[in-house]
Amino acid sequence: MTVKQLSESTEMYLKTMVEMNDRDVVVIGRLAERLGVTPVSANEMVKRLGEQGLVSHTPYKGVGLTKKGARRRAV
């Protein structure tokens, strides 16, 4: 997957996670609130991002960018 292949919503999630990442993990509920989506929608996107190797998610703890996700966001 090249950087150009990342969808606009994927880019928005990664960007928002970088902005919110004050403790290495972001709580999905806070991420959803910040993006103006439902927690269910945020959870589904986080699952897709995890399948792409861009984030790691620990249920009931939060989600954080992987090294791959951070590199994609830095470009």
Residue, then its C-alpha position, 0 to 999 in steps of 0.5 A: m500500500t502506498v501513501k497515495q492509497l490511504s483514504e481520506s478517512t484513514e488519513m483523518y483518523l491517523k492525523t487525529m490520533v497523532e494530535m490526541n496521542d498524549r499518553d501513547v494510547v487514545v480511547i476510542g470514545r474520545l476519538a469518536e467524539r473528536l471526529g464527530v462519529t459514533p463509537v461503533s463507527a470509530n471502532e470499525m475503522v480502528k479494526r480496519l486500521g489494525e488489519q492494515g497494520l497502522v494501529s494496535h488496539t487493546p480492548y478497553k484500553g485504547v488504540g495507538l499508532t504502530k511504527k508503520g502508522a506513524r510513518r504513514r502519517a509523517v509523510 
